[in-house]
Structure formats: structure tokens, C-alpha cells
Amino acid sequence: MAAVKPMRQRVEEYINKLQEEIVVAFEKLDPNAPLFKRDSWIRAQGGSGKSCVFAVPHDDGATVAHNQPRSVLEKAGVNISVVHGTLPPPAIKQMRADHTSMPLPDRPEGLPFFAAGISLVVHPRNPHAPTVHANYRYFEITEPKKADQPDEEESEVLAWWFGGGSDLTPSYLYEEDAVHFHSTIKAACDKHGPQLYPTFKKWCDEYFYIPHRGECRGVGGLFFDDLNSGDHARLPNPDVKRPKTPDEIFAFIQELGNAFIPSYLPILKIRAPMPHTPHQRRWQLLRRGRYVEFNLVYDRGTKFGLMTPGARIESILMSLPETARWEYMTELGEEGTEEGKVIAVLKEPRTWV
């Protein structure tokens, strides 16, 4: 019988496959646009990755010629990373606040880690088309190797977990889009347990929240972390079916990763061709400003990435839109307007399915 591949290898193979499928799907959707730039890189401290980034030449505001149609996307990135090394004490402290499965003592020299994941953000050009974000990741903490231990020998895994999620951030509210997005990811969750979608949807609404604005970043989706074989504070009922073994949790992650394209591309196909006005573009840029505020001030992934030695800043900040706007005391978003409709949902998260 063939030996079972280590989880590290299985996750790495899957995220490479998923990255290519997603990028190709976007390229087929808009065949006249530039291809994604595929950029492979090596991390000096250990590991590697591949960034697939969509960007068009800078638009200085000049009118685009009739034979040069605007692309569907304005900026997008589908990145994977497979990195390892030593996690420094500040990063350990940051993680232990959010990971109950990491009951490890402080060590001045840090702890060996392995992390693999895929992260994507898509900012469409049309204000009617929502931004989307997704990421799925695997993390291991291992026992430091002894001086006489062979390099090829596997280190003991002290802690491991999967995490991830996806969410939708519209500038204008189309309820059918939110219903489609949530229905698709709920169907993926329900195959692995009835408590997963409602639990992780609530967690998403709580996580992607901008306290200083009193509103969520978008209309939600899923957010989860710390999934492993142990108990989970967010899933307290042991009698309800949920994935627990490494194989079961990895199968759940693959289900969600495979659901990304059907959850989002049908929405983009409908909204991308819609006509829009300068007023709507202005509102889109204001909403992107809120997106930036969350990612730079509150997002755990951004904070962790910036504290990790050898961090690739271009990849960490890939999620930020190409353009955003902040206005002093803007009048947009008042109750009774189309802009106000989305604000109302962001302040009071809805159950979509």
C-alpha cells in the first residue's frame, strides 16, 4: 500500500492546483484583457510561493480608445505561499491570542513553523460588481530539531490547524447576489456538518467589522480558524457532525476552495457589463477606503505577515485596491438612497439563506 503523503505536501499540491484553476477562470472571462502576471519567488528564510496578479497599465483619467475596452477587473491577486522557518516571540504572542490550540511555552529563540495557503482578492472595475476575498491555509508548529537529528527526518508536530473563509464586499446592494454567494458556500459547508455555515457566517460578521465606523466590511460569508482534532469553542456541541480528523478537515477545506468559482463568477458576469455613472464610481472608491481601513488596522493576517521575518510586503499588501477615496464628512450613504441601502446592511448584518 502506498504511503500516505504528509499533510504539508497534500495542502501544497491542492493550493497550486486551485490557484491555476481560479486564475484561468478569470482569464477566460475576459479574454481581451492582459493575462495575470505569474511571479514565482523564494523566501530566503525558507519556502517559496507564486503570486498571480492582475493589473492594467496606469489610467491617468484619459478616455480609453474605442478599440481598447476597459477590463472587467481593475486589480486582483491570487497568491499561494509555502513557507517555513522560526516564528519569533512577537508573532507567537500575536497568534496565541487567537489560537487556543497553541498551548506552548514562550521560548526566546522562537518556534519552528510551517504554513501553506492560498489568498485572493478581486477588485472589479464596475461599481455594481462586488469585491471578493478568500483564503484557505494550513499551519503547523513543530518541535525544534536536536543538534544530532538528521535534516531529512520529520520533526514532531506540536500543534496544527486549518483556517480560512471567503466574503463579499459590494458597493451597491443586489440581494440576489448575496443570496447566491451565501447559498453556494452554505451548500459546501452543509456536506460536512449542519452547524458549520451558521457558526462561521456569524464569525465572519464579527471578524470583518470596522469598530471605528460601526459597520461590517461587506455582506459576509465565512470565517473560521483553529480547526483541528480538538475541541473548538465555536463548535461546542460534540454530538453534532463536524470534521475533526486531519483528512476530514482537509476535505472540508477543498470543498470550500472548489466552491469559490461558482460562488462568485456568475455574479461578476452579470454585473461587469452594467452601465455606471461617475457618481457610482465615486461611491465605489469611498467603499474601497473602508476596505483599506479594515485591512491595515484590524486584519490579523496583515499584522502577522508584517511581523514574520522575510515577509514579502508586495504579497501582504496585494489585497489593497488600486485606487480608493476618503472624503471629509461625505454626504453619500444617506438613508433612502441606493448607497444608504448597503450601509443599512453593513450596520445590521442579515441572514441571507
C-alpha positions in Angstrom: 0.0 0.0 0.0 1.3 3.4 -1.0 2.4 5.6 1.9 0.1 8.5 2.8 1.5 11.8 1.8 2.2 14.2 4.7 -0.5 16.9 5.1 2.1 19.5 4.2 2.5 18.0 0.8 -1.2 17.4 0.2 -2.0 21.0 1.0 0.8 22.4 -1.2 -0.4 20.3 -4.2 -4.0 21.4 -3.7 -3.4 25.1 -3.4 -1.2 25.0 -6.5 -4.0 23.3 -8.5 -6.7 25.7 -7.1 -4.6 28.8 -7.9 -4.3 27.8 -11.5 -8.0 27.0 -11.9 -9.1 30.3 -10.4 -6.7 32.4 -12.5 -7.6 30.6 -15.7 -11.3 31.1 -15.0 -10.8 34.9 -14.7 -8.7 35.0 -17.8 -11.3 33.1 -19.8 -14.0 35.5 -18.5 -12.2 38.5 -20.0 -10.0 37.2 -22.9 -9.2 40.6 -24.3 -7.7 41.8 -21.0 -4.0 41.3 -20.1 -3.1 38.0 -18.6 -2.4 37.7 -14.9 1.3 38.2 -14.1 2.7 35.0 -12.7 5.5 35.7 -10.3 7.4 32.9 -8.5 9.5 33.8 -5.6 11.8 32.2 -3.0 11.9 33.2 0.7 15.5 33.4 2.0 14.4 32.2 5.5 12.7 29.1 4.0 10.0 28.4 1.5 8.5 29.8 -1.7 5.4 31.0 -3.4 3.7 32.2 -6.5 1.8 35.4 -6.9 -0.6 35.7 -9.8 -1.6 39.4 -10.1 -3.8 41.2 -12.5 -3.1 44.9 -13.2 -3.7 47.1 -16.2 -1.4 50.0 -17.3 -2.0 53.1 -15.2 -5.0 55.1 -16.3 -4.4 58.8 -15.9 -8.0 59.6 -16.5 -7.7 59.9 -20.3 -10.6 58.5 -22.3 -9.9 54.9 -23.4 -9.9 54.4 -27.1 -12.9 52.5 -28.6 -10.6 49.7 -29.6 -9.2 49.4 -26.1 -12.1 48.3 -24.0 -11.8 48.5 -20.2 -11.1 45.2 -18.5 -13.6 43.5 -16.2 -11.0 43.6 -13.3 -9.2 46.6 -12.0 -6.9 44.8 -9.7 -6.7 41.2 -8.5 -4.3 38.8 -6.9 -4.4 35.0 -6.4 -1.4 34.2 -4.2 0.0 31.0 -2.7 2.8 30.6 -0.2 4.5 27.6 1.3 6.9 28.9 4.0 8.8 27.5 7.0 11.3 28.8 9.5 11.2 30.1 13.0 8.3 32.1 14.4 9.7 35.0 16.5 8.2 35.6 20.0 6.2 38.7 18.9 4.4 36.6 16.3 3.9 33.8 18.8 2.3 36.2 21.2 0.0 37.6 18.4 -1.1 34.1 17.4 -1.7 32.7 20.9 -4.3 35.4 21.5 -6.4 33.8 18.7 -5.3 30.1 18.7 -6.4 28.0 21.7 -4.7 25.0 20.1 -1.3 26.6 20.7 -0.6 25.8 24.4 3.1 26.3 24.1 5.6 27.9 26.5 7.4 31.0 25.4 10.9 30.3 24.0 13.3 33.2 23.5 14.6 31.6 20.3 11.1 31.2 18.8 9.4 28.1 17.4 9.7 26.2 14.1 6.7 26.6 11.9 5.3 25.6 8.5 2.5 27.5 6.8 0.8 26.9 3.4 -2.1 28.7 2.0 -3.9 30.5 -0.9 -5.2 34.0 -0.6 -7.1 36.0 -3.1 -8.7 39.4 -3.5 -10.6 40.6 -6.6 -11.5 44.3 -7.2 -13.7 44.6 -10.3 -13.8 47.8 -12.2 -17.6 48.2 -12.3 -19.1 49.7 -9.1 -22.0 47.3 -9.5 -19.7 44.3 -9.2 -18.6 43.4 -5.7 -15.1 42.8 -4.4 -14.5 39.3 -3.2 -11.9 37.9 -0.8 -11.0 34.3 0.1 -8.2 32.4 1.8 -7.5 28.9 3.0 -4.5 27.9 5.0 -2.7 25.2 7.0 -0.4 25.9 9.9 2.0 23.7 11.9 4.1 24.3 14.9 6.9 21.7 15.3 9.4 20.7 18.0 12.8 22.2 17.4 15.2 19.7 15.9 18.0 18.4 18.1 21.6 19.0 17.0 22.1 15.4 16.1 18.8 15.0 14.3 19.1 14.3 10.5 17.7 17.1 8.3 15.5 14.7 6.4 13.9 13.4 9.5 10.4 14.8 10.1 10.0 17.0 13.2 7.3 16.2 15.7 4.2 18.3 15.1 3.2 20.0 18.4 0.1 21.9 17.0 -1.7 22.2 13.7 -4.8 23.8 12.4 -6.7 24.9 9.3 -8.3 28.2 8.8 -9.9 30.3 6.1 -13.1 31.8 4.7 -14.5 34.0 2.0 -16.6 37.1 2.0 -18.3 39.5 -0.4 -18.0 43.3 -0.3 -20.4 45.2 -2.6 -20.6 48.9 -3.2 -24.3 48.6 -4.2 -26.7 46.1 -2.8 -28.1 43.4 -5.0 -29.8 41.0 -2.7 -29.8 38.2 -5.2 -26.0 38.4 -5.4 -25.7 38.0 -1.6 -28.2 35.1 -1.6 -26.3 33.3 -4.4 -22.9 33.8 -2.7 -24.2 32.6 0.6 -26.2 29.7 -0.8 -23.2 28.3 -2.6 -20.9 28.4 0.3 -23.6 27.1 2.6 -24.1 24.1 0.4 -20.4 23.3 0.6 -20.5 23.6 4.4 -23.6 21.5 4.8 -21.9 18.4 3.3 -19.6 18.4 6.3 -21.9 19.4 9.1 -25.1 21.4 9.8 -23.5 23.8 12.3 -20.6 24.9 10.2 -22.3 27.5 8.0 -24.3 29.4 10.7 -21.3 29.3 13.1 -18.8 30.5 10.5 -21.2 33.1 9.0 -21.7 34.7 12.4 -17.9 34.6 13.0 -17.4 36.3 9.7 -19.8 39.1 10.5 -18.0 39.6 13.8 -14.5 39.4 12.3 -14.9 41.7 9.3 -16.2 44.5 11.4 -14.8 48.1 11.5 -15.3 49.3 15.1 -14.5 53.0 14.4 -17.1 53.0 11.6 -19.7 50.8 13.3 -20.2 48.7 10.2 -19.1 45.4 8.7 -16.7 45.4 5.7 -19.2 43.6 3.5 -22.3 41.3 3.4 -20.4 38.5 5.0 -19.5 34.9 4.1 -17.4 32.6 6.2 -14.6 33.0 8.7 -13.0 30.2 10.7 -9.8 29.3 12.4 -8.2 26.8 14.7 -9.9 23.8 13.1 -8.1 20.7 14.4 -8.9 17.4 16.1 -9.5 19.0 19.5 -12.5 20.8 20.9 -13.5 24.1 19.4 -15.0 27.0 21.4 -17.2 28.0 18.4 -18.5 24.4 17.9 -19.3 23.3 21.4 -21.8 20.6 20.7 -19.9 17.3 20.4 -22.9 15.4 19.2 -23.3 17.4 16.0 -21.5 16.2 13.0 -18.4 18.2 12.0 -15.0 17.5 10.5 -12.4 16.5 13.2 -9.6 14.4 11.7 -6.9 15.9 9.5 -8.4 14.1 6.5 -12.0 15.3 7.2 -10.9 18.9 7.8 -8.8 18.9 4.6 -11.7 17.6 2.7 -13.8 20.5 4.1 -11.2 23.0 3.0 -11.1 21.5 -0.5 -14.9 21.7 -0.7 -14.8 25.4 0.1 -11.9 26.1 -2.2 -13.7 24.4 -5.1 -16.8 26.5 -4.3 -15.1 29.8 -4.9 -15.6 30.0 -8.7 -19.3 29.0 -8.7 -20.0 31.4 -5.8 -18.5 34.5 -7.4 -18.1 34.3 -11.2 -21.8 34.1 -12.0 -22.2 37.4 -10.1 -19.3 39.1 -11.9 -20.6 38.0 -15.3 -23.9 39.8 -14.6 -22.6 43.0 -13.0 -19.5 43.7 -15.1 -21.3 44.8 -18.2 -23.8 47.1 -16.4 -23.6 50.8 -17.2 -22.5 53.1 -14.4 -22.1 56.8 -13.6 -19.2 58.9 -12.2 -21.4 59.2 -9.0 -21.4 55.4 -8.6 -17.7 55.2 -9.3 -17.1 57.8 -6.5 -19.1 55.7 -4.1 -17.2 52.6 -5.1 -13.9 54.4 -4.2 -15.3 55.5 -0.8 -16.2 51.9 0.0 -12.8 50.8 -1.0 -11.4 53.3 1.5 -13.3 51.4 4.2 -11.8 48.2 2.8 -8.3 49.6 3.3 -9.1 50.8 6.8 -10.0 47.3 7.9 -7.1 45.5 6.2 -4.5 47.9 7.6 -5.9 48.4 11.1 -7.6 45.2 12.1 -6.8 42.3 9.9 -4.9 39.6 11.7 -3.3 38.2 8.6 -1.8 41.5 7.7 -0.5 42.0 11.2 1.0 38.5 11.3 2.6 38.8 7.9 4.3 42.1 8.7 5.8 40.6 11.9 7.1 37.4 10.1 10.8 37.6 9.2 11.4 37.8 5.5 7.8 38.8 4.9 7.1 39.6 1.2 5.4 43.0 1.6 4.1 43.1 -2.0 2.1 39.9 -1.4 0.8 41.0 2.0 -0.5 44.3 0.6 -1.8 42.7 -2.5 -5.3 42.9 -1.1 -5.4 46.7 -1.2 -7.3 48.2 -4.1 -5.5 50.1 -6.9 -7.5 53.3 -6.0 -9.5 54.4 -3.0 -11.0 57.6 -1.7 -11.7 59.4 1.6 -13.9 62.4 1.8 -14.4 64.6 4.8 -17.9 64.3 6.1 -19.2 62.9 2.8 -22.9 63.3 2.1 -23.1 59.9 0.3 -24.7 57.0 2.1 -27.7 58.8 3.5 -30.9 56.8 4.3 -33.2 56.4 1.4 -30.5 56.4 -1.3 -29.1 53.4 -3.2 -25.9 54.0 -1.3 -27.8 54.0 2.0 -29.2 50.6 1.3 -25.8 48.9 1.5 -24.9 50.9 4.6 -28.0 49.6 6.4 -27.0 46.0 5.7 -23.4 46.7 6.8 -24.6 48.1 10.2 -27.1 45.3 10.8 -25.8 42.0 9.2 -28.5 39.9 7.6 -29.3 36.2 7.4 -29.2 35.6 3.6 -30.2 31.9 3.4 
